[in-house]
Amino acid sequence: MPSTIRSADFNGDRGMDFLTVLRCSSTNTAQALFGNGQAPVTLVSRTLVPGNSMQIFQVDVNSDEIPDAGVIDRASSGTVTRFFRNDGLGNFTEVLPLNATAPRTLAPVIDQRAFAHH
């Protein structure tokens, strides 16, 4: 069952693709799903434990105007935010791992993007 869905063209085919978090019995899986039938890309997959949840979001981590992905993983021990750079063809590489306790994890990324001078 999807718990989060974000849409964009992640593989450059001009079709709609999705970032989603799937909750299946004992596992949370963050995936990129492609509208052209291409196999999904699993970004993060882990066993559910009480008190945790996962969110996925679209971000441009390297300012190349190609949509990248971020995953926020919340557990009783804190929050981990992971970033995945997209090559424009739907291939994701993890970059900029940040580990911190919420809310500090995501705030610096949002501030830099929202207030950058051009």
N, CA, C and O atoms as a Tinker XYZ file with bonds, in Angstrom:
   472  protein
     1  N      0.838000   -1.183000    0.000000    73     2
     2  CA     0.000000    0.000000    0.000000    64     1     3
     3  C      0.881000    1.244000    0.000000    63     2     4     5
     4  O      1.682000    1.415000    0.919000    81     3
     5  N      0.760000    2.127000   -1.006000    73     3     6
     6  CA     1.568000    3.352000   -1.012000    64     5     7
     7  C      1.187000    4.273000    0.135000    63     6     8     9
     8  O      0.004000    4.480000    0.406000    81     7
     9  N      2.193000    4.829000    0.812000    73     7    10
    10  CA     1.912000    5.799000    1.866000    64     9    11
    11  C      2.342000    7.198000    1.463000    63    10    12    13
    12  O      1.870000    8.170000    2.053000    81    11
    13  N      3.215000    7.333000    0.483000    73    11    14
    14  CA     3.645000    8.625000   -0.051000    64    13    15
    15  C      3.842000    8.467000   -1.554000    63    14    16    17
    16  O      4.407000    7.471000   -2.004000    81    15
    17  N      3.377000    9.448000   -2.337000    73    15    18
    18  CA     3.577000    9.411000   -3.786000    64    17    19
    19  C      3.980000   10.807000   -4.263000    63    18    20    21
    20  O      3.339000   11.795000   -3.906000    81    19
    21  N      5.033000   10.888000   -5.063000    73    19    22
    22  CA     5.466000   12.126000   -5.718000    64    21    23
    23  C      5.640000   11.807000   -7.196000    63    22    24    25
    24  O      6.076000   10.707000   -7.536000    81    23
    25  N      5.310000   12.743000   -8.081000    73    23    26
    26  CA     5.387000   12.458000   -9.514000    64    25    27
    27  C      6.275000   13.462000  -10.243000    63    26    28    29
    28  O      6.339000   14.636000   -9.878000    81    27
    29  N      6.954000   12.981000  -11.277000    73    27    30
    30  CA     7.789000   13.780000  -12.176000    64    29    31
    31  C      8.259000   12.840000  -13.281000    63    30    32    33
    32  O      7.984000   11.641000  -13.231000    81    31
    33  N      8.959000   13.369000  -14.267000    73    31    34
    34  CA     9.567000   12.530000  -15.299000    64    33    35
    35  C     10.994000   12.232000  -14.841000    63    34    36    37
    36  O     11.891000   13.054000  -15.028000    81    35
    37  N     11.203000   11.059000  -14.242000    73    35    38
    38  CA    12.509000   10.708000  -13.679000    64    37    39
    39  C     13.430000   10.014000  -14.673000    63    38    40    41
    40  O     14.629000    9.905000  -14.415000    81    39
    41  N     12.903000    9.537000  -15.811000    73    39    42
    42  CA    13.769000    8.820000  -16.752000    64    41    43
    43  C     13.836000    9.477000  -18.135000    63    42    44    45
    44  O     14.337000    8.865000  -19.078000    81    43
    45  N     13.341000   10.708000  -18.270000    73    43    46
    46  CA    13.521000   11.488000  -19.488000    64    45    47
    47  C     12.696000   11.058000  -20.689000    63    46    48    49
    48  O     13.014000   11.442000  -21.814000    81    47
    49  N     11.636000   10.264000  -20.480000    73    47    50
    50  CA    10.818000    9.815000  -21.611000    64    49    51
    51  C      9.577000   10.672000  -21.811000    63    50    52    53
    52  O      8.728000   10.343000  -22.639000    81    51
    53  N      9.460000   11.771000  -21.061000    73    51    54
    54  CA     8.329000   12.707000  -21.105000    64    53    55
    55  C      7.031000   12.098000  -20.583000    63    54    56    57
    56  O      5.955000   12.660000  -20.787000    81    55
    57  N      7.127000   10.964000  -19.918000    73    55    58
    58  CA     5.965000   10.337000  -19.288000    64    57    59
    59  C      6.026000   10.520000  -17.780000    63    58    60    61
    60  O      7.080000   10.830000  -17.224000    81    59
    61  N      4.893000   10.328000  -17.127000    73    59    62
    62  CA     4.827000   10.519000  -15.686000    64    61    63
    63  C      5.372000    9.288000  -14.970000    63    62    64    65
    64  O      4.975000    8.158000  -15.253000    81    63
    65  N      6.286000    9.532000  -14.040000    73    63    66
    66  CA     6.862000    8.504000  -13.189000    64    65    67
    67  C      6.550000    8.879000  -11.741000    63    66    68    69
    68  O      6.097000    9.990000  -11.465000    81    67
    69  N      6.793000    7.953000  -10.825000    73    67    70
    70  CA     6.420000    8.185000   -9.433000    64    69    71
    71  C      7.524000    7.772000   -8.475000    63    70    72    73
    72  O      8.223000    6.782000   -8.692000    81    71
    73  N      7.668000    8.555000   -7.405000    73    71    74
    74  CA     8.423000    8.140000   -6.236000    64    73    75
    75  C      7.369000    7.723000   -5.224000    63    74    76    77
    76  O      6.388000    8.439000   -5.025000    81    75
    77  N      7.555000    6.587000   -4.587000    73    75    78
    78  CA     6.555000    6.133000   -3.635000    64    77    79
    79  C      7.188000    5.359000   -2.495000    63    78    80    81
    80  O      8.262000    4.776000   -2.644000    81    79
    81  N      6.515000    5.358000   -1.364000    73    79    82
    82  CA     6.867000    4.491000   -0.248000    64    81    83
    83  C      5.767000    3.448000   -0.160000    63    82    84    85
    84  O      4.595000    3.776000    0.024000    81    83
    85  N      6.159000    2.192000   -0.294000    73    83    86
    86  CA     5.211000    1.081000   -0.213000    64    85    87
    87  C      5.329000    0.436000    1.156000    63    86    88    89
    88  O      6.425000    0.114000    1.613000    81    87
    89  N      4.183000    0.252000    1.806000    73    87    90
    90  CA     4.140000   -0.443000    3.090000    64    89    91
    91  C      3.556000   -1.817000    2.847000    63    90    92    93
    92  O      2.390000   -1.945000    2.474000    81    91
    93  N      4.355000   -2.837000    3.055000    73    91    94
    94  CA     3.911000   -4.217000    2.876000    64    93    95
    95  C      4.185000   -4.995000    4.154000    63    94    96    97
    96  O      5.345000   -5.159000    4.534000    81    95
    97  N      3.193000   -5.455000    4.795000    73    95    98
    98  CA     3.218000   -6.226000    6.043000    64    97    99
    99  C      4.361000   -5.864000    6.986000    63    98   100   101
   100  O      4.107000   -5.243000    8.018000    81    99
   101  N      5.589000   -6.218000    6.684000    73    99   102
   102  CA     6.682000   -5.971000    7.626000    64   101   103
   103  C      7.805000   -5.117000    7.038000    63   102   104   105
   104  O      8.866000   -5.005000    7.651000    81   103
   105  N      7.598000   -4.507000    5.856000    73   103   106
   106  CA     8.678000   -3.765000    5.196000    64   105   107
   107  C      8.183000   -2.443000    4.623000    63   106   108   109
   108  O      7.091000   -2.372000    4.059000    81   107
   109  N      8.987000   -1.403000    4.770000    73   107   110
   110  CA     8.819000   -0.129000    4.070000    64   109   111
   111  C      9.807000   -0.125000    2.925000    63   110   112   113
   112  O     10.979000   -0.442000    3.130000    81   111
   113  N      9.368000    0.228000    1.714000    73   111   114
   114  CA    10.261000    0.292000    0.567000    64   113   115
   115  C     10.031000    1.596000   -0.180000    63   114   116   117
   116  O      8.910000    1.879000   -0.604000    81   115
   117  N     11.089000    2.399000   -0.346000    73   115   118
   118  CA    11.021000    3.623000   -1.136000    64   117   119
   119  C     11.470000    3.265000   -2.545000    63   118   120   121
   120  O     12.571000    2.746000   -2.734000    81   119
   121  N     10.614000    3.541000   -3.547000    73   119   122
   122  CA    10.906000    3.147000   -4.919000    64   121   123
   123  C     10.609000    4.260000   -5.904000    63   122   124   125
   124  O      9.807000    5.157000   -5.642000    81   123
   125  N     11.281000    4.178000   -7.049000    73   123   126
   126  CA    10.931000    4.972000   -8.221000    64   125   127
   127  C     10.218000    4.016000   -9.169000    63   126   128   129
   128  O     10.759000    2.968000   -9.524000    81   127
   129  N      9.004000    4.377000   -9.579000    73   127   130
   130  CA     8.206000    3.565000  -10.500000    64   129   131
   131  C      8.065000    4.329000  -11.801000    63   130   132   133
   132  O      7.736000    5.515000  -11.792000    81   131
   133  N      8.310000    3.660000  -12.923000    73   131   134
   134  CA     8.344000    4.322000  -14.213000    64   133   135
   135  C      7.102000    3.999000  -15.036000    63   134   136   137
   136  O      6.644000    2.856000  -15.059000    81   135
   137  N      6.557000    5.017000  -15.713000    73   135   138
   138  CA     5.329000    4.880000  -16.477000    64   137   139
   139  C      5.473000    4.132000  -17.786000    63   138   140   141
   140  O      4.475000    3.902000  -18.469000    81   139
   141  N      6.677000    3.747000  -18.155000    73   139   142
   142  CA     6.879000    3.054000  -19.430000    64   141   143
   143  C      7.076000    1.549000  -19.255000    63   142   144   145
   144  O      7.434000    0.863000  -20.213000    81   143
   145  N      6.851000    1.031000  -18.064000    73   143   146
   146  CA     7.010000   -0.390000  -17.819000    64   145   147
   147  C      8.407000   -0.792000  -17.381000    63   146   148   149
   148  O      8.649000   -1.966000  -17.102000    81   147
   149  N      9.342000    0.169000  -17.315000    73   147   150
   150  CA    10.695000   -0.107000  -16.838000    64   149   151
   151  C     10.611000   -0.620000  -15.401000    63   150   152   153
   152  O      9.768000   -0.163000  -14.628000    81   151
   153  N     11.474000   -1.559000  -15.041000    73   151   154
   154  CA    11.467000   -2.127000  -13.689000    64   153   155
   155  C     11.667000   -1.036000  -12.648000    63   154   156   157
   156  O     12.434000   -0.101000  -12.878000    81   155
   157  N     10.986000   -1.139000  -11.494000    73   155   158
   158  CA    11.160000   -0.140000  -10.436000    64   157   159
   159  C     12.583000   -0.147000   -9.886000    63   158   160   161
   160  O     13.272000   -1.166000   -9.935000    81   159
   161  N     13.014000    0.995000   -9.364000    73   159   162
   162  CA    14.299000    1.124000   -8.693000    64   161   163
   163  C     14.028000    1.246000   -7.205000    63   162   164   165
   164  O     13.317000    2.158000   -6.783000    81   163
   165  N     14.578000    0.348000   -6.404000    73   163   166
   166  CA    14.423000    0.426000   -4.952000    64   165   167
   167  C     15.521000    1.310000   -4.392000    63   166   168   169
   168  O     16.705000    1.022000   -4.564000    81   167
   169  N     15.130000    2.390000   -3.719000    73   167   170
   170  CA    16.084000    3.311000   -3.115000    64   169   171
   171  C     16.427000    2.883000   -1.695000    63   170   172   173
   172  O     17.601000    2.851000   -1.324000    81   171
   173  N     15.421000    2.555000   -0.903000    73   171   174
   174  CA    15.607000    2.137000    0.484000    64   173   175
   175  C     14.570000    1.067000    0.788000    63   174   176   177
   176  O     13.404000    1.203000    0.416000    81   175
   177  N     14.987000    0.014000    1.456000    73   175   178
   178  CA    14.049000   -1.019000    1.896000    64   177   179
   179  C     14.500000   -1.504000    3.257000    63   178   180   181
   180  O     15.670000   -1.839000    3.447000    81   179
   181  N     13.563000   -1.544000    4.219000    73   179   182
   182  CA    13.934000   -2.044000    5.533000    64   181   183
   183  C     12.729000   -2.555000    6.287000    63   182   184   185
   184  O     11.587000   -2.203000    5.994000    81   183
   185  N     13.008000   -3.384000    7.253000    73   183   186
   186  CA    11.969000   -3.995000    8.071000    64   185   187
   187  C     11.337000   -2.955000    8.979000    63   186   188   189
   188  O     12.031000   -2.144000    9.592000    81   187
   189  N     10.026000   -2.988000    9.057000    73   187   190
   190  CA     9.301000   -2.077000    9.940000    64   189   191
   191  C      9.515000   -2.455000   11.400000    63   190   192   193
   192  O      9.529000   -3.633000   11.758000    81   191
   193  N      9.680000   -1.443000   12.224000    73   191   194
   194  CA     9.703000   -1.630000   13.669000    64   193   195
   195  C      8.734000   -0.618000   14.250000    63   194   196   197
   196  O      8.467000    0.402000   13.614000    81   195
   197  N      8.201000   -0.864000   15.434000    73   195   198
   198  CA     7.235000    0.080000   16.020000    64   197   199
   199  C      7.790000    1.502000   16.087000    63   198   200   201
   200  O      8.931000    1.717000   16.495000    81   199
   201  N      6.970000    2.463000   15.682000    73   199   202
   202  CA     7.329000    3.871000   15.790000    64   201   203
   203  C      8.069000    4.448000   14.598000    63   202   204   205
   204  O      8.424000    5.626000   14.616000    81   203
   205  N      8.315000    3.645000   13.548000    73   203   206
   206  CA     9.046000    4.229000   12.423000    64   205   207
   207  C      8.119000    4.461000   11.245000    63   206   208   209
   208  O      7.044000    3.869000   11.153000    81   207
   209  N      8.548000    5.324000   10.356000    73   207   210
   210  CA     7.833000    5.586000    9.114000    64   209   211
   211  C      8.848000    6.122000    8.121000    63   210   212   213
   212  O      9.973000    6.455000    8.493000    81   211
   213  N      8.456000    6.204000    6.871000    73   211   214
   214  CA     9.361000    6.660000    5.825000    64   213   215
   215  C      8.591000    7.631000    4.934000    63   214   216   217
   216  O      7.415000    7.413000    4.646000    81   215
   217  N      9.251000    8.695000    4.502000    73   215   218
   218  CA     8.670000    9.642000    3.555000    64   217   219
   219  C      9.647000    9.802000    2.405000    63   218   220   221
   220  O     10.857000    9.677000    2.592000    81   219
   221  N      9.125000   10.079000    1.208000    73   219   222
   222  CA     9.972000   10.298000    0.042000    64   221   223
   223  C      9.609000   11.658000   -0.557000    63   222   224   225
   224  O      8.448000   12.067000   -0.516000    81   223
   225  N     10.590000   12.350000   -1.105000    73   223   226
   226  CA    10.325000   13.662000   -1.679000    64   225   227
   227  C     11.219000   13.883000   -2.888000    63   226   228   229
   228  O     12.268000   13.255000   -3.032000    81   227
   229  N     10.783000   14.790000   -3.752000    73   227   230
   230  CA    11.550000   15.178000   -4.926000    64   229   231
   231  C     12.423000   16.368000   -4.558000    63   230   232   233
   232  O     11.982000   17.282000   -3.861000    81   231
   233  N     13.664000   16.349000   -5.032000    73   231   234
   234  CA    14.616000   17.419000   -4.743000    64   233   235
   235  C     15.603000   17.479000   -5.910000    63   234   236   237
   236  O     15.722000   16.504000   -6.653000    81   235
   237  N     16.300000   18.576000   -6.090000    73   235   238
   238  CA    17.364000   18.664000   -7.091000    64   237   239
   239  C     18.671000   18.842000   -6.324000    63   238   240   241
   240  O     19.058000   19.970000   -6.018000    81   239
   241  N     19.349000   17.750000   -6.013000    73   239   242
   242  CA    20.507000   17.799000   -5.128000    64   241   243
   243  C     21.743000   18.428000   -5.764000    63   242   244   245
   244  O     22.626000   18.891000   -5.041000    81   243
   245  N     21.832000   18.457000   -7.087000    73   243   246
   246  CA    23.029000   18.994000   -7.726000    64   245   247
   247  C     22.727000   20.115000   -8.724000    63   246   248   249
   248  O     23.575000   20.443000   -9.555000    81   247
   249  N     21.545000   20.699000   -8.654000    73   247   250
   250  CA    21.151000   21.858000   -9.469000    64   249   251
   251  C     21.291000   21.625000  -10.970000    63   250   252   253
   252  O     21.630000   22.549000  -11.709000    81   251
   253  N     21.033000   20.391000  -11.433000    73   251   254
   254  CA    21.099000   20.108000  -12.871000    64   253   255
   255  C     19.722000   20.102000  -13.527000    63   254   256   257
   256  O     19.600000   19.768000  -14.706000    81   255
   257  N     18.682000   20.469000  -12.772000    73   255   258
   258  CA    17.296000   20.520000  -13.220000    64   257   259
   259  C     16.730000   19.144000  -13.579000    63   258   260   261
   260  O     15.700000   19.057000  -14.248000    81   259
   261  N     17.385000   18.078000  -13.144000    73   259   262
   262  CA    16.872000   16.713000  -13.281000    64   261   263
   263  C     16.337000   16.317000  -11.903000    63   262   264   265
   264  O     17.056000   16.445000  -10.913000    81   263
   265  N     15.099000   15.841000  -11.818000    73   263   266
   266  CA    14.534000   15.529000  -10.503000    64   265   267
   267  C     15.265000   14.365000   -9.826000    63   266   268   269
   268  O     15.418000   13.287000  -10.400000    81   267
   269  N     15.706000   14.611000   -8.601000    73   267   270
   270  CA    16.366000   13.614000   -7.771000    64   269   271
   271  C     15.395000   13.199000   -6.671000    63   270   272   273
   272  O     14.256000   13.667000   -6.641000    81   271
   273  N     15.834000   12.329000   -5.769000    73   271   274
   274  CA    14.949000   11.826000   -4.716000    64   273   275
   275  C     15.607000   11.952000   -3.353000    63   274   276   277
   276  O     16.828000   11.879000   -3.220000    81   275
   277  N     14.771000   12.142000   -2.351000    73   275   278
   278  CA    15.209000   12.123000   -0.964000    64   277   279
   279  C     14.282000   11.220000   -0.173000    63   278   280   281
   280  O     13.088000   11.134000   -0.457000    81   279
   281  N     14.840000   10.550000    0.818000    73   279   282
   282  CA    14.054000    9.668000    1.679000    64   281   283
   283  C     14.312000   10.063000    3.121000    63   282   284   285
   284  O     15.462000   10.133000    3.555000    81   283
   285  N     13.241000   10.323000    3.866000    73   283   286
   286  CA    13.330000   10.601000    5.294000    64   285   287
   287  C     12.869000    9.344000    6.013000    63   286   288   289
   288  O     11.741000    8.887000    5.830000    81   287
   289  N     13.741000    8.797000    6.821000    73   287   290
   290  CA    13.460000    7.578000    7.566000    64   289   291
   291  C     13.394000    7.940000    9.044000    63   290   292   293
   292  O     14.381000    8.387000    9.627000    81   291
   293  N     12.234000    7.745000    9.640000    73   291   294
   294  CA    12.042000    8.093000   11.048000    64   293   295
   295  C     11.937000    6.822000   11.877000    63   294   296   297
   296  O     11.184000    5.907000   11.545000    81   295
   297  N     12.697000    6.782000   12.946000    73   295   298
   298  CA    12.656000    5.650000   13.872000    64   297   299
   299  C     12.787000    6.198000   15.282000    63   298   300   301
   300  O     13.044000    7.387000   15.470000    81   299
   301  N     12.613000    5.339000   16.268000    73   299   302
   302  CA    12.687000    5.787000   17.657000    64   301   303
   303  C     14.074000    6.334000   17.987000    63   302   304   305
   304  O     14.214000    7.112000   18.931000    81   303
   305  N     15.108000    5.944000   17.226000    73   303   306
   306  CA    16.466000    6.423000   17.475000    64   305   307
   307  C     16.747000    7.782000   16.832000    63   306   308   309
   308  O     17.796000    8.370000   17.095000    81   307
   309  N     15.838000    8.299000   15.996000    73   307   310
   310  CA    16.041000    9.594000   15.358000    64   309   311
   311  C     15.613000    9.569000   13.902000    63   310   312   313
   312  O     14.874000    8.684000   13.470000    81   311
   313  N     16.090000   10.555000   13.151000    73   311   314
   314  CA    15.730000   10.705000   11.748000    64   313   315
   315  C     16.978000   10.644000   10.882000    63   314   316   317
   316  O     18.005000   11.236000   11.212000    81   315
   317  N     16.881000    9.924000    9.776000    73   315   318
   318  CA    17.967000    9.855000    8.805000    64   317   319
   319  C     17.398000   10.322000    7.466000    63   318   320   321
   320  O     16.350000    9.842000    7.035000    81   319
   321  N     18.083000   11.251000    6.810000    73   319   322
   322  CA    17.678000   11.708000    5.486000    64   321   323
   323  C     18.740000   11.262000    4.490000    63   322   324   325
   324  O     19.931000   11.509000    4.676000    81   323
   325  N     18.284000   10.601000    3.432000    73   323   326
   326  CA    19.191000   10.093000    2.401000    64   325   327
   327  C     18.809000   10.725000    1.074000    63   326   328   329
   328  O     17.625000   10.868000    0.769000    81   327
   329  N     19.814000   11.108000    0.277000    73   327   330
   330  CA    19.589000   11.744000   -1.009000    64   329   331
   331  C     20.109000   10.852000   -2.126000    63   330   332   333
   332  O     21.137000   10.191000   -1.977000    81   331
   333  N     19.380000   10.839000   -3.264000    73   331   334
   334  CA    19.723000   10.006000   -4.405000    64   333   335
   335  C     19.739000   10.862000   -5.667000    63   334   336   337
   336  O     18.709000   11.411000   -6.056000    81   335
   337  N     20.909000   10.981000   -6.312000    73   335   338
   338  CA    21.050000   11.749000   -7.544000    64   337   339
   339  C     20.587000   10.888000   -8.716000    63   338   340   341
   340  O     20.961000    9.722000   -8.835000    81   339
   341  N     19.765000   11.485000   -9.577000    73   339   342
   342  CA    19.220000   10.827000  -10.755000    64   341   343
   343  C     20.050000   11.267000  -11.962000    63   342   344   345
   344  O     20.319000   12.457000  -12.126000    81   343
   345  N     20.460000   10.313000  -12.812000    73   343   346
   346  CA    21.243000   10.666000  -13.997000    64   345   347
   347  C     20.372000   11.134000  -15.162000    63   346   348   349
   348  O     20.897000   11.438000  -16.233000    81   347
   349  N     19.059000   11.199000  -14.976000    73   347   350
   350  CA    18.143000   11.630000  -16.026000    64   349   351
   351  C     17.540000   10.472000  -16.800000    63   350   352   353
   352  O     16.602000   10.652000  -17.577000    81   351
   353  N     18.086000    9.277000  -16.582000    73   351   354
   354  CA    17.562000    8.078000  -17.226000    64   353   355
   355  C     16.891000    7.151000  -16.224000    63   354   356   357
   356  O     16.521000    6.024000  -16.554000    81   355
   357  N     16.735000    7.642000  -14.983000    73   355   358
   358  CA    16.095000    6.838000  -13.944000    64   357   359
   359  C     17.053000    5.980000  -13.145000    63   358   360   361
   360  O     16.628000    5.063000  -12.441000    81   359
   361  N     18.348000    6.268000  -13.246000    73   359   362
   362  CA    19.357000    5.565000  -12.448000    64   361   363
   363  C     19.741000    6.469000  -11.283000    63   362   364   365
   364  O     20.190000    7.595000  -11.496000    81   363
   365  N     19.568000    5.990000  -10.064000    73   363   366
   366  CA    19.779000    6.797000   -8.866000    64   365   367
   367  C     21.033000    6.341000   -8.128000    63   366   368   369
   368  O     21.286000    5.145000   -7.987000    81   367
   369  N     21.818000    7.322000   -7.655000    73   367   370
   370  CA    23.023000    7.060000   -6.871000    64   369   371
   371  C     22.911000    7.829000   -5.565000    63   370   372   373
   372  O     22.619000    9.025000   -5.574000    81   371
   373  N     23.138000    7.159000   -4.445000    73   371   374
   374  CA    23.035000    7.844000   -3.157000    64   373   375
   375  C     24.191000    8.823000   -2.988000    63   374   376   377
   376  O     25.346000    8.493000   -3.256000    81   375
   377  N     23.860000   10.038000   -2.537000    73   375   378
   378  CA    24.832000   11.100000   -2.299000    64   377   379
   379  C     24.459000   11.851000   -1.033000    63   378   380   381
   380  O     23.337000   11.719000   -0.544000    81   379
   381  N     25.368000   12.624000   -0.506000    73   379   382
   382  CA    25.116000   13.512000    0.636000    64   381   383
   383  C     24.370000   12.845000    1.792000    63   382   384   385
   384  O     23.318000   13.346000    2.190000    81   383
   385  N     24.863000   11.747000    2.344000    73   383   386
   386  CA    24.141000   11.165000    3.468000    64   385   387
   387  C     24.189000   12.093000    4.674000    63   386   388   389
   388  O     25.254000   12.565000    5.071000    81   387
   389  N     23.027000   12.343000    5.245000    73   387   390
   390  CA    22.923000   13.193000    6.422000    64   389   391
   391  C     22.263000   12.400000    7.544000    63   390   392   393
   392  O     21.219000   11.782000    7.338000    81   391
   393  N     22.860000   12.415000    8.712000    73   391   394
   394  CA    22.271000   11.751000    9.870000    64   393   395
   395  C     22.121000   12.781000   10.968000    63   394   396   397
   396  O     23.100000   13.405000   11.378000    81   395
   397  N     20.921000   12.959000   11.438000    73   395   398
   398  CA    20.663000   13.917000   12.504000    64   397   399
   399  C     19.307000   13.626000   13.108000    63   398   400   401
   400  O     18.531000   12.829000   12.582000    81   399
   401  N     19.042000   14.271000   14.196000    73   399   402
   402  CA    17.738000   14.158000   14.821000    64   401   403
   403  C     16.854000   15.261000   14.269000    63   402   404   405
   404  O     17.309000   16.398000   14.151000    81   403
   405  N     15.603000   14.965000   13.925000    73   403   406
   406  CA    14.679000   15.952000   13.370000    64   405   407
   407  C     14.548000   17.117000   14.351000    63   406   408   409
   408  O     14.663000   16.889000   15.555000    81   407
   409  N     14.312000   18.354000   13.903000    73   407   410
   410  CA    14.048000   18.751000   12.531000    64   409   411
   411  C     15.275000   19.252000   11.776000    63   410   412   413
   412  O     15.134000   19.709000   10.642000    81   411
   413  N     16.464000   19.187000   12.352000    73   411   414
   414  CA    17.649000   19.763000   11.736000    64   413   415
   415  C     18.038000   19.091000   10.422000    63   414   416   417
   416  O     18.702000   19.721000    9.598000    81   415
   417  N     17.651000   17.842000   10.197000    73   415   418
   418  CA    18.096000   17.082000    9.041000    64   417   419
   419  C     17.769000   17.748000    7.715000    63   418   420   421
   420  O     18.662000   17.901000    6.882000    81   419
   421  N     16.523000   18.151000    7.488000    73   419   422
   422  CA    16.095000   18.655000    6.190000    64   421   423
   423  C     16.206000   20.175000    6.075000    63   422   424   425
   424  O     16.330000   20.690000    4.964000    81   423
   425  N     16.167000   20.894000    7.171000    73   423   426
   426  CA    16.112000   22.354000    7.134000    64   425   427
   427  C     17.233000   23.006000    6.328000    63   426   428   429
   428  O     16.934000   23.908000    5.545000    81   427
   429  N     18.517000   22.610000    6.463000    73   427   430
   430  CA    19.555000   23.279000    5.674000    64   429   431
   431  C     19.358000   23.118000    4.167000    63   430   432   433
   432  O     19.669000   24.046000    3.421000    81   431
   433  N     18.867000   22.004000    3.701000    73   431   434
   434  CA    18.646000   21.790000    2.271000    64   433   435
   435  C     17.544000   22.694000    1.771000    63   434   436   437
   436  O     17.695000   23.312000    0.717000    81   435
   437  N     16.443000   22.794000    2.487000    73   435   438
   438  CA    15.325000   23.654000    2.102000    64   437   439
   439  C     15.778000   25.116000    2.089000    63   438   440   441
   440  O     15.479000   25.842000    1.141000    81   439
   441  N     16.488000   25.554000    3.120000    73   439   442
   442  CA    16.924000   26.938000    3.193000    64   441   443
   443  C     17.841000   27.297000    2.031000    63   442   444   445
   444  O     17.675000   28.368000    1.448000    81   443
   445  N     18.791000   26.457000    1.672000    73   443   446
   446  CA    19.710000   26.750000    0.587000    64   445   447
   447  C     18.973000   26.887000   -0.733000    63   446   448   449
   448  O     19.288000   27.779000   -1.521000    81   447
   449  N     18.004000   26.030000   -0.993000    73   447   450
   450  CA    17.284000   26.068000   -2.260000    64   449   451
   451  C     16.336000   27.271000   -2.332000    63   450   452   453
   452  O     16.229000   27.915000   -3.376000    81   451
   453  N     15.663000   27.569000   -1.244000    73   451   454
   454  CA    14.643000   28.609000   -1.257000    64   453   455
   455  C     15.225000   30.011000   -1.300000    63   454   456   457
   456  O     14.598000   30.925000   -1.835000    81   455
   457  N     16.418000   30.191000   -0.744000    73   455   458
   458  CA    16.955000   31.547000   -0.613000    64   457   459
   459  C     18.236000   31.767000   -1.399000    63   458   460   461
   460  O     18.958000   32.730000   -1.138000    81   459
   461  N     18.535000   30.898000   -2.354000    73   459   462
   462  CA    19.755000   31.045000   -3.165000    64   461   463
   463  C     19.626000   32.280000   -4.050000    63   462   464   465
   464  O     18.564000   32.551000   -4.609000    81   463
   465  N     20.726000   33.024000   -4.169000    73   463   466
   466  CA    20.764000   34.200000   -5.039000    64   465   467
   467  C     21.260000   33.783000   -6.416000    63   466   468   469
   468  O     22.245000   33.054000   -6.535000    81   467
   469  N     20.574000   34.248000   -7.452000    73   467   470
   470  CA    20.952000   33.871000   -8.833000    64   469   471
   471  C     21.579000   35.046000   -9.530000    63   470   472
   472  O     21.965000   34.939000  -10.694000    81   471
